[in-house]
Amino acid sequence: MTNQEARYDRIAEGYAEWWSPIHRPATMELLDEIAPAMDAGATRVLDIGSGTGALAAEIAARWPRAHITGVDISARMLAIAARTVAALPDRACDRVTLVRAPADRLPFADGTFDIAVSAFVLQLVPSRPRALREARRVLAPGGSLATVSWMPGGMLGADAAYDDALVVAGLEPREDGTIRDDPASLEVAAARLRRAGFADVRAREGAVEHAYTPEGYLAFVRRFDDEDLFASLDEGPRGALEGDLLARLRALPAAGLALWHPVAYATGRRSARA
């Protein structure tokens, strides 16, 4: 089991409750990216890094002829995805298959799918180029890929409050959180798809926006973003850190609890001649 797999097994429930809903609106914009192909008759969809299954479920609900395969490396994330799709009406869950597999080693034959989607996953795989090439391989000629990825930047004043609380608690503040593999620009996001062999590549900017409450931000870092640290602390130090952080968060203006983070949507097509 890889470290990434083990971590997401451990934080799966926290992710589903405290993080997935925050980026869900940006994730669902992928539906607009694939709508022309889906409305034109595409039916075989691959959701790479399916996570909680929210995107796969929405595709199944919106297009009654679609058959979706969701892959994820984490067994516990797939268990949550299974709960998500089981709640779909009219037996739509029968059109969703969940498979445990890494994004850069997909267990499917060449040309299996018409559409592939991936939301906020490619920064987590060992090799983004290899994962993109795998996505192209399993697409049929003429099939398309739609992705959304983080970009560097973003603003959230609550993060500074958390770092201050960590220092007061005698702990090291977090690193800046920058994921070095994030595309630095829309041009970089598009170039990565072209290097993986995709044609007709387009890229546009979007954003993840969310207004935290003090209690919601505390739950976010405690249950997901810094779960490892909170789990390592004894009850007394953990309670003191939580109390100090909550007081700092309640002292912030509303703007200090507002998250804004840029994202890149990039789409491409496997050439019909490939």
Buried (B, 14 or more C-beta within 10 A) or exposed (E): EEEBBEBBBBBBBBBBBBBBEBBBEBBBBBBEBBEEBBEEEBBBBBBBBBBBBBBBBBBBBBBEEBBBBBBBBBEBBBBBBBEBBEEBEEEBBEBBEBBEBBBBEBEBEEBBBBBBBBBBBBEBBEEBBBBBBBBBBBBBEBBBBBBBBBBBEBEBBBBEBBBBBBEEBEBEEBEEEEEEBBBEEBEBBBBBBBEBBBBEBBBBEBBBEBEBEBEBBBBBBBBBBBBEBBEEBEEEBBEBBBEBBBEBBEEBEEEBBBBEBBBBBBBBBBBEEB
